[in-house]
């Protein structure tokens, strides 16, 4: 089975405070006599499901066009933490008692079930120490259904910077409704935008049965 864990991009997609909204504008329309339908889109590169490039939190760091696809296509473990608002090493060690070496970890919180048309600032975030615990466990990518790994009012972005220092890529705004906890194959393909600090992405999880894993 394949789970599409990508949030829909639409004018109703809630924008992170301070980010521009998603605007989709018809440029050509068959209904108005044009040869085809063509649309223009304007939005933040962090709208909807997206990958944070290191340039997002570190000046001069690599942009979205330099992201390693080998990291973005890998085994992944989904774990639900519905009642946890601050994700710490202790929370992770209790929830992830498996070998995580070479894997991505995707965190399913209450954000997946939150309203899709209104920005909810009360989402689960990570401590910087959680990033170090994941690095020590061999994890190379962290995914969350929340819009950020740091609190909405953070200006220093300590979790972003800690994940960057630990060498973990960050994928935000996933939607993990109806995805059972467990092991999958993850594929996240961000748009190849030159020097961008992030990129919208299509993200899917492929179940073991679909891959005929033994």
Secondary structure, DSSP 8 states (H G I E B T S, - for coil): -EEE-B---STTS---TTS---EEEEEE-GGGT-SS-EEEEE--TTSSSEEE-GGGTSTT---GGG--HHHHEEEEEEEE-TT-SEE-HHHHHHH--S--TT-EEEEE-GGGGS-SSS------EE-HHHHHHHHHTT--EEEESSS-SS-TT-SS-HHHHHHHHHT-EEEESB--TT--SEEEEEEEEE---TT-SEEEEEEEEEEHHHHT--
